Amino acid sequence: MKRTKVVLLTLFALFLIIQLIRPVRNERGQVPEADISSLYGMPDQVHGIFKRACYDCHSNSTTYPWYANIQPLAWWLADHIREGKAELNFNEFGTYSLRKQKSKLKSITGSLEDNSMPLSSYTLIHKNAKLSLADKALVLSWLSKTRDGISLNK
């Protein structure tokens, strides 16, 4: 019994110590000129859908949930955001070549159509990020018009 108590106290102490090791937060607060919404006349309704379902992982402005203050969950979250931004960053969309922008818009379309985005692990906790059929139709329509409007011969 004494050994169990020592092990539990040690684990608890380690848990408390790791709370001091915090990842850098992904928060900027302002919309940069290179943001997709600034470049391509995104309607407010579409922008709202992107913000609630995509921007936490795919922008420089994450709205952190309460569990982002608990390690090691915060480390996992920071890694997830880093990976999401490496794949697609809506705040830096204007820095991509036109070919890459068009390709990303096509990829977003595919991800929405096959329900791979937003991730089910994300929507499990963030219920407001679930997209209704109407949300998807609106976003897919905007994506199609925007993608078709990008000319690679500029």
Secondary structure, 3 states (H helix, E strand, C coil): CHHHHHHHHHHHHHHHHHCCCCCCCCCCCCCCCCCHHHHCCCCHHHHHHHHHHCCCCCCCCCCCCHHHHCCCHHHHHHHHHHHHHHHCCHHHHHHCCHHHHHHHHHHHHHHHHCCCCCCHHHHHHCHHHCCCHHHHHHHHHHHHHHHHHCCCCC
